[in-house]
Amino acid sequence: MMVASRKQQKKIFVSQPTLSRSIKNLETKLKVDLFERSTRKLILTDAGILVYQ
């Protein structure tokens, strides 16, 4: 499953840095990576899919 952070940012009305920081904080608390990151896209990991559900 692919997630476009800009699209999500618009839906929840937060800036990209705030959204990135919140995701990173959650990953730190859960001690898992929720996304595979590249320069152009984010892809949910298996752990990310479980959290999303």
C-alpha positions as a printed Julia matrix, in Angstrom:
53×3 Matrix{Float64}:
  0.0    0.0    0.0
  1.41   3.39  -0.97
  0.77   6.55   0.97
  1.4   10.01  -0.43
  2.33  12.22   2.5
  1.28  15.41   0.69
 -2.19  13.98   0.13
 -2.43  12.88   3.76
 -1.13  16.26   4.88
 -3.98  18.0    3.1
 -6.58  15.69   4.65
 -5.45  16.29   8.22
 -4.37  19.93   7.82
 -0.81  19.68   9.17
  2.49  20.72   7.66
  4.81  18.11   6.16
  7.5   18.55   8.86
  4.89  18.1   11.61
  3.49  14.98   9.96
  6.98  13.5    9.44
  7.97  14.21  13.05
  4.75  12.64  14.36
  5.27   9.5   12.28
  8.9    9.23  13.38
  7.89   9.65  17.05
  5.31   6.87  16.68
  7.89   4.6   15.03
 10.27   5.28  17.91
  7.64   4.47  20.54
  6.6    1.27  18.73
 10.23   0.36  17.88
  9.29  -0.5   14.28
  9.47   1.19  10.88
  5.96   1.91   9.63
  7.09   3.04   6.17
  9.73   2.21   3.6
 10.9    5.61   2.48
 12.3    6.81  -0.83
 12.71  10.3   -2.24
  9.36  10.2   -4.02
  7.06   7.87  -2.07
  6.24   6.08   1.15
  5.23   2.44   1.24
  3.66   0.92   4.34
  5.61  -1.93   5.91
  3.8   -4.96   7.33
  3.91  -3.26  10.75
  2.51  -0.1    9.18
 -0.38  -2.03   7.69
 -1.2   -3.52  11.1
 -1.18  -0.09  12.76
 -3.32   1.34   9.96
 -5.95  -1.37  10.37
